Every structure is written in C-alpha cells, then in structure tokens.
Amino acid sequence: METIAERLAALRKIMAREKLCAVIIPSTDPHNGEYVPQHWEGRKWISGFTGSAGTAVVTMYSAALWTDSRYFIQADDELEGTEFRLMKLKMPGTPSIPEWISQEIFKKERYAGGNSTEVCIDGTVCPAAEAEELAAELRANGGLTLRTNLDPLAEIWLDRPPLPTAPVEVQPVEFAGESAHEKLSRIRKALRSMHADGMVVAALDDIAWTLNIRSSDVHCTPVAVAYLLIASESATLFIIKEKVSPETAAYLEGEGVTVDDYRNITKGLKSYPEYNILADKNEANQSLYKSIKCHIVNGASPIPAMKSVKSEAEITGFRNAMLRDGVALVRFTKWLKGNIGTLPMTELSVCAKLEALRAEQELFRGVSFDTIAGYGAHGAIVHYEPTEATDIPLKPEGFLLLDSGAQYRDGTTDITRTIPLGPLTEEERLVYTLVLKGHIALEMMKFPDGASGTQLDAIARQYLWQYGYNYLHGTGHGVGSYLSVHEGPHQIRMEYRPAPLHAGMTVTDEPGVYLEGKFGVRIENTLLTRHYPTPLQKAGRGSESPTATFLEFEPLTLCPIDKEPIILEMLSSEEREWLNDYHRNVFNSLSPLLSPDEREWLREECAAI
C-alpha cells in the first residue's frame, strides 16, 4: 500500500502534466448524499483522514485539510506525519480554500511569473451551485480559474473500490402506500405547474421513494446509486444493470420505467426529447448540469415535499416499527441499568448490545446511523461516535448519552435518551430538567398549518435560554420511511428554513445542552405532525376563525424518558401531565410484547409522577 507521500507524489505528476496549480478533493459523491460509497472516498484515500466531513487541497508544494470541530482531535492524529496541515473550519484565522490556494501559489519564493492558475475539482462530485460559487471566489483571489472536467485520482488510485453493485429490491405498496406509476403522475403534474416538461433526479432517496425501490449501496441508508430521468411520457432509471434482476426490471417496466446503464446518463440527457427540463443546481453535480443541452428550468425538485408527507401505509409502518424498536430499547435499558458496575461495559460494547437486540426484531435491516454513545465528557461532543481509539469504560455514575436508530422494512427510527448510570450532580439534574422542559414544550405545541420549523424552534430553547444555555444544532429534522434518517425539506432550527409543516410529516424533537469536559444531555423523540381540532372547531364554531387549520405533534417513539434525574419541583402541572400521558402510552403499547419481568420493570419506569 502506498504511503500518503507516495500518493501525493503521484497526484503531483498528474498536476504537472495537466498544468494545474491545485486540486480540491471533497468528501462528496455525484449524488450529494449524507453517506458516501467507498468508490468516491477520494479525500480519505489521498489524506488518510477518515472522518465523514472534510476537504483536502493539494498544491505542487503543500497540502491542507479543512474539517469542522467534531474532527479536530481525530484529524490532528490521523494527519500527523503527512504533509497535510489541519485547517479548522469556523475558527479565527482559518483562511477559505480559495484564499489559501492564492496564498500558496503566489508566495514570492515559489512564484516566478507565468505560474499555472488553474484549480481542479472533479465536476461529478461537486454540486453545480457550489462549483459556480467556488469559481467566483477563485477569480476574486488572484484570477484563479476552475476546471471541472477531470477526475485527477482516476489514474493513480489503482485499488479504487468499484461502483457498488448491491441488488435492488422492490418496496411493497403495502409499506409505500402508493405505486411508482401514481407517484410519477403526481410528479409530472407538479412539473407542469412549474412549466417544466421533465426533470433529472440525482438524490438517491428521492429516486428510491419515487420508484419504490431499495438497496444497500450506501451506509445506513437503503438506496441504490442511480439517476432518474423523467420526461412527460417516459422515465429512465440509469443504474448498474447487474443490480437489477429480471423480476425487478419487469416490475419497473410495468410502472412505466425503462432501465439503462448508470454511465449512460450523459447520453440520456443529450437525447432527452422535451423542450425543457427542471434541474436543481444544489442537487445536480456540475458535470451532470453541464451535460444538459435543452433549456433548463432552474428550481427545486418537487419530490422532497411529496416524500415528506407520509401515506397512511407509511404512518402505519412507522407505528409498527416503533413498537419493535421500543421493545429492543426497553430490553437494552433494563439490561444496562441492571448490570452497570457489575458487568464490564464500554461505549462500544453497549452500541453492539443495542444493535444485537434490535437485530432480533422482525423486519430489521440495520442501523439508520452510527450510534452515538457518549459517556461522561464524551456526551458533550455533539456527534461523538466511539472508536477503538476513543472507547472508554462506563462507570456507575453520571450520564450516558445514547443517540441511535434502526432501519426496518416498514419504517426508520431515531431516538436519544440520556441515561443516569448512578449518582448525579445538581448541575446534571438541572440541565436534564431544563432539556426535558424544552422537549415537552415543543411536543405540546399547537400551531397553524404551514408554519415553518424556524417559527417553532424557540419553544424548545426557552427554558435553556433563561439559564444561559443553548445548543448549536437543529432541534428537529424529518425522518424517512425506510429511507434516510435525516430528511427534508422541513427542519426545526434557529436558522431560517421556510419549508412549511403539514399533517403527515415526521420530525424529531431533540433539544440538548453540552458542557465541554463535563457531560451532555439530549432527549429525542420522533413525532408525527397531525391535525389539531381547536376548541372552536369542537364547539362547531371553527368557521369563525380565518386560520382554522391547526396542527399538533404525536410522539411515535415508544421508550421511557428517565425520571430519576428530574427536579420535580421545576415541572409544571401541564408538563407532569404530558409526561404521565406519554409513559402511559408507552406502557400500554409495549407491555403486551414483553416478558413478565420486563413488563414489571417497564411498569416502574412508566409510573406516574
């Protein structure tokens, strides 16, 4: 295996031949997904840094890697002994990538006039909007230009993993609730309203939802690497053909979809028969976008908004998946609290235990994201994932922050519980109670149909703000139906997100507080947005209100919220009532599925306060 120095030397030979002053290697793939198949993990290969987020930049004389605060310690360790210099995003003094490239290539000791000023990024792994923004920033920093028609790693990454070839399976209508043919009809209707004849779809979860297909090409997300080209009277799925069995091909044909090879998407766009096509610069990669020859209607895909409102079958699937997930979580928490201090446990071992218990459940397909198990001070690292290098033993004291989820054939789960393993400090109890109050406040909200998550976000933060606490992540995100655990377009967060909330949407409720070097607390349920009958409507006077359609949240997650850390005097009567009602539902829903001793344990955990 080559060393990082040998890989850089090979890359610089390509740069010299192509007259490039710098190469940018991001952590993305052609579909701009959350998880990247190994075939496109070029940044990891060239730098040795294995974190999920980061951008490597190489010049003829130097190399640097940009990543965020989640990975500062890991990157320092993994980049040690290489040329790569760590660039800490959002930290004072950290230059942007265009600024750094300009500084490097125009250094007096290196610049002799006539130096190349062309920077390369593989256009297949860079969204068109980002490529345009990057090109403008490079021009502003010394007149640098951007090249996007070259994959500089293609010749030198000799053991590059192939494109994923996991088989495609059909998601039954009993789980999807709507046929692919019906979904395509709805999409075409939406396109007509946007004055578009068709569209190109690159987002893998949108393709999977539209065609009711699933696969395992991507870590934690059951999707297939593909493109979908929709025209007014036809649709073509561009995919590695060996992934599609004759039975699946026949299913697609029956839904009005033909199959072509993944590598033929450019040819498909050139022969696209319509006058215009909808393309989203934030979704389509630069190479894909530039290959479109007809008139482009720039706009957002209508699919995410459709996908976000779940069908009755999908809602039923969520409920059933949450039941099975709740059983696994009850068994895990009972085991954890009953054996802490007796059995040896570490962050990694409890992750494995929880996954094993979930795997016993019917229709389990895997985890929906890598489990976050942060004990003590590790709980203060918002997206901490234990590794062999960071794994620590659990002790019968303090908090374990456990954020986890599962993929079931009929639904996706996402839950966080902060679990006391023994004695707590008053600070830990205070923070836990404030987070719980914010969590309950959001779940109790009543709000107009069409409100955005930004308008609701402060509800979950209000009690934290009173004590000077805050958190920098979002309060909630959509959850897919046996799809991506992080789904849009709606979100609940401080930053402005205009996507409206409607009945049938799933969204998480996950406020938190993170005290560096001490502990972290987060409490999360997955919720269903549903219609709320107002008092006026119940009295038959709803027509008097000009905004008569209101919404509320229903918790789908079924798992006790630990009562031990709560400072009970800080809860209002309404908050106590909500918690008691929630626990009553948890017990009534799960107890028939449990053994007698598990049922008695759950009865105590769900006892009213």
C-alpha positions, -999 to +999 in steps of 0.1 A: +000+000+000+014+034-009+021+060+017+004+093+018+036+109+005+037+085-025+000+092-033+007+130-032+038+125-055+016+106-080-011+133-079+015+160-085+027+142-116-009+145-129-010+181-119+022+189-137+010+172-169-023+190-168-008+223-157-028+225-125-018+247-096-041+230-071-065+201-068-095+202-044-108+168-032-141+170-013-160+144+008-189+141-017-202+119-044-222+125-076-255+124-057-246+148-028-256+123-002-250+122+035-231+090+033-206+083+005-199+049-011-163+038-009-158+044-047-159+081-040-139+083-008-110+101-026-104+126+002-099+097+027-076+080+003-054+110-005-051+123+030-055+094+054-082+113+074-112+091+079-138+115+093-170+119+074-166+156+066-136+174+052-120+188+021-084+181+010-065+206-011-031+198-027-008+223-045+026+215-061+043+225-028+018+219+000-013+202+012-041+211+037-073+197+050-104+216+062-128+200+087-151+211+115-148+210+152-162+174+155-130+161+140-102+184+152-087+159+175-091+130+151-077+149+122-047+161+142-039+124+150-045+110+115-027+137+096+004+135+118+035+126+098+020+138+065+022+170+045-013+179+053-019+209+075-051+209+095-074+239+087-101+243+115-133+255+100-151+285+116-120+292+138-104+326+138-075+329+113-086+299+092-085+310+055-110+299+030-099+273+004-096+299-024-077+323-001-053+296+010-046+284-026-039+320-037-015+325-008+003+293-016+008+297-053+017+334-052+044+330-025+074+350-035+098+322-031+077+300-054+062+324-079+084+331-109+057+346-132+036+326-156+027+300-130-004+280-137-035+295-121-059+266-129-075+248-100-092+214-105-122+198-088-139+167-102-172+181-115-190+148-109-187+152-071-194+189-069-229+204-070-233+229-098-242+257-074-211+251-053-189+249-085-202+283-096-196+298-062-161+283-060-152+296-095-163+331-084-142+330-052-112+317-071-115+346-096-116+370-067-084+356-053-058+364-079-077+355-111-076+317-105-097+296-128-116+264-121-115+232-142-142+206-136-138+180-164-111+158-148-110+132-121-074+136-110-075+104-090-087+081-118-052+072-130-034+069-096-060+053-073-052+018-085-071-002-059-101+021-060-133+002-049-157-004-078-192+011-081-215-006-056-235-035-070-259-045-042-291-059-057-322-037-059-354-048-042-390-036-046-406-018-016-441-033-015-471-010-019-483-023+015-454-003+030-452+025+005-489+032+002-487+044-034-474+028-067-445+042-086-468+049-115-490+070-093-460+089-079-447+096-113-481+110-123-481+133-093-445+145-101-454+152-137-484+172-126-462+193-103-437+198-131-464+211-154-473+237-128-436+248-129-437+249-167-412+221-170-416+191-193-394+168-172-367+166-147-334+148-138-332+133-103-299+127-087-308+124-050-308+087-042-335+088-016-358+107-039-352+080-066-359+052-041-391+068-029-404+076-064-399+041-078-405+022-046-371+005-047-344+000-020-309-013-020-278-012+002-253+008-018-249+034+009-240+031+046-271+032+068-294+044+040-312+017+019-308+033-015-293+024-049-267+045-068-286+057-098-301+086-118-337+090-128-347+110-159-384+118-161-400+131-193-436+139-200-444+104-212-414+083-202-390+076-174-355+061-174-335+047-145-298+048-151-282+022-128-256-005-129-276-031-148-264-062-129-280-048-098-315-052-114-329-087-116-352-097-144-381-096-119-372-061-108-368-050-144-402-064-152-417-045-122-401-012-134-414-018-169-448-023-155-446+011-138-435+028-170-398+029-163-370+017-186-336+007-174-303+020-189-267+018-177-256+042-150-227+055-171-251+065-199-268+094-181-249+120-202-261+103-234-296+101-220-296+138-213-283+146-248-312+125-263-338+139-239-368+146-262-385+175-244-381+213-249-370+220-213-360+202-181-361+210-144-327+208-127-317+219-092-282+234-091-279+224-054-287+187-062-272+181-097-235+179-099-216+202-122-208+176-148-244+164-150-257+200-151-234+210-179-243+180-200-279+192-203-284+205-238-321+217-237-335+247-219-330+244-182-357+254-157-338+262-126-358+252-095-361+229-066-373+193-071-410+188-061-401+153-048-388+161-013-420+179-003-441+150-016-419+125+002-421+144+035-459+139+038-463+102+047-490+080+033-513+061+057-494+030+049-461+047+058-476+060+090-488+026+099-453+013+092-438+039+114-461+029+143-452-008+138-415-002+136-416+020+167-433-009+186-405-033+177-378-007+183-394+002+217-392-035+228-355-036+219-348-003+237-367-014+269-347-047+269-315-027+264-321-001+291-332-028+316-300-047+309-278-016+311-292-003+344-294-037+359-258-046+352-238-013+353-210-017+378-213-055+377-206-064+341-177-047+322-192-022+297-177+003+273-192+028+249-186+004+220-199-027+238-232-010+246-235+000+210-231-036+200-255-048+226-282-024+214-278-034+178-280-071+187-313-066+205-327-046+175-315-073+152-338-098+170-368-078+158-388-086+128-380-067+096-348-052+110-324-042+082-296-024+100-289+008+119-301+042+105-269+059+115-238+051+135-247+050+172-237+080+193-228+066+228-211+093+248-203+086+284-195+115+308-174+142+290-178+124+256-215+132+258-206+169+254-192+161+219-224+166+199-218+140+172-194+118+190-191+082+178-169+059+198-140+042+181-113+018+193-091+047+200-116+067+220-137+040+237-139+043+274-155+021+302-188+030+317-190+036+355-220+035+379-222+073+379-230+102+357-248+102+323-246+081+291-260+100+261-273+074+237-285+086+202-294+057+180-318+045+153-327+015+131-339+007+097-369-016+095-386-027+063-416-006+073-400+024+090-370+042+102-363+052+139-343+079+156-342+083+194-320+098+220-321+091+257-297+104+284-295+076+309-282+081+345-258+053+355-255+062+391-252+093+413-256+127+396-245+162+404-270+190+409-258+206+377-265+174+358-300+172+372-307+209+364-296+206+328-315+174+324-347+190+337-343+221+315-338+200+284-368+179+293-390+210+297-379+222+263-386+188+248-421+187+263-429+223+253-423+215+217-444+183+218-473+203+234-472+230+207-503+238+186-496+258+155-511+268+121-508+245+092-479+259+070-459+273+099-421+267+094-399+250+119-380+282+124-411+297+140-413+268+165-376+264+174-375+289+202-402+270+221-377+242+227-350+266+238-369+290+260-360+273+294-324+268+284-321+305+274-333+316+308-303+299+324-278+309+297-277+276+279-281+270+242-272+244+215-259+249+180-276+220+162-311+219+149-340+210+171-356+187+146-354+170+112-376+149+090-373+111+091-377+089+060-399+058+057-372+031+054-351+057+039-327+085+051-329+092+088-322+128+080-349+140+056-361+174+044-371+198+033-386+208+067-365+214+097-369+229+132-339+251+138-328+287+146-315+293+111-343+304+087-358+274+069-390+283+051-403+248+043-438+245+058-450+219+082-481+199+072-501+170+086-484+136+079-449+148+083-424+132+106-400+153+126-377+149+155-377+168+188-342+168+202-330+198+223-298+194+242-271+210+263-234+202+261-209+213+287-174+207+274-153+184+296-183+176+318-213+159+302-241+163+276-279+159+277-302+153+248-337+139+248-352+130+214-385+115+201-396+111+165-430+129+161-459+128+136-475+161+126-513+157+127-544+179+125-554+195+158-591+201+164-593+235+181-617+244+209-637+265+184-639+236+160-650+212+187-678+237+196-688+239+160-676+274+155-644+268+136-656+288+106-653+319+127-615+317+126-598+328+094-569+303+102-590+273+112-565+246+102-541+239+131-516+211+138-501+193+167-475+166+174-480+130+183-449+111+196-442+080+176-412+069+197-420+044+224-394+044+252-394+057+288-379+091+295-358+085+326-375+102+356-346+098+381-327+130+371-357+153+371-360+181+396-397+176+400-404+210+415-394+226+382-421+208+362-455+225+358-487+205+363-491+205+325-456+191+320-462+164+345-495+155+329-478+153+295-450+130+308-475+108+326-497+105+295-466+097+274-455+070+298-490+056+300-490+052+262-455+037+262-466+011+288-499+002+272-483-001+238-452-022+247-463-043+277-482-069+257-449-076+238-427-081+268-420-109+292-434-107+328-402-094+344-397-069+315-433-058+319-428-052+357-396-032+351-414-011+325-443-005+348-420+011+373-402+032+347-436+045+334-451+051+369-468+084+372-451+113+389 
